[in-house]
């Protein structure tokens, strides 16, 4: 079993920055994919960014050029650097990991972008 714990959410003004972190613990062999999803109030969960063990990345069109995902395989961590934040980025952000057919989710961290 793998546990994912997020940190770094909070309230920020439009145009500001936040950095989310996620640490994986438990029975980890190698986490093939790690990612960040988000769910805004009244909306479905959507992929924000994903990164493979080898470092290949994908981003939602809405965050390209503003967000950067990174990971440290030795420490089993993934981070999301969020710059130029907009009110529409307000959501609960969830860490996700995939390992040999199993999927794991964190409990989420709230990001609020408001003046």
N, C-alpha and C positions, 0 to 999 in steps of 0.2 A: 504494500500500500504506500502511496505517496501523498504527502500533505503539502499544500501550497499556501503560503502566507504572504499576503500583500501588505505594502506600507507606502506612505507618501502622498496619499490623497489629501484634499483640503479645499479651502476657498481661495480663489485667486481672481484678480481683476482681468478683464479682457486685455489681451496682448501680453499677459504674463506667462510664466513658465512653472512647470511642476515636473518632478521626476518620480515615477512610480518604480517600486522594486518588488520583486517576488522571489522568495526563497523556497526551494523544494527540499523536503526532508523525508526520510523513510527508506523504503526498499527501492533504491534507485540503481538501475544498471546504466542506462543511458536514455536520456529524454530526447527522442528523435525530433520532436517539434515543441517549441514553447511559443506562447502567443498571448496577446492581450485582446480581450473582447470588451465591449461596453453595452450597457442597456440604459437608455434614457427613459424617463417616466412615460408610461403609456406606449412604449415602443418595444420591438423585439430586440434580442441580443444580436449584435453585429461584430464581425471581425474588424479589429483596428489594425493589428500588425502581427506578423508571425515570423519566426526565425527557425531555421533548421539547425541541427547539430553542427553542420558544416559552415553555417553562417549566411546562408541564402535568406533573403528577406522579401516579404510582400507587405504592401500597405493598402489600406482602403484609400480610394481616390480623395476622400474628404480630408485626409490627414497628410497626404504626400507633401514633402517639403517642409512640414512643420514638426512631425513626430519622428523619432528615431528609436528603433528597438535594438537592443544589444543583449548578449548573454555571456556568462562566464561558465564554461563547461566544468571546470575544476571545482567551482563552488556551487554548481547547480542553481544559479540565479539568472534571472532575466530582468531587464530594466526597460522602462519606456520614458524617454526624454520628450516632454511635450512643450513646445514653444509656440508663441503667437496664438495663445489659447483664445477660443471664441465661446460665446454663450452656448452655442449649439454643441460644444464638446461636453457640456454638463451631463454626467451619467455616473452610474456605478461601473467601475472598471474591474474586470475579472481576469485573473491569471489562469492560463490553461497550459496543460502539458500532456504530451502523448508519448506512450512508451509501449511498444510491442503489442498493439491492439487495445490497450487500455487508455482511457481518458481521465484526466483529473482536473478539478476546478478549485480555485480558491473561493473564499467567501465574499470577496469584493471589497473595494475601497471607493469611497465617494469623492468625485471631483466636481466642484461647483465653480462655474465661471460667471461672475456677476460683478457689476459695479455698485 
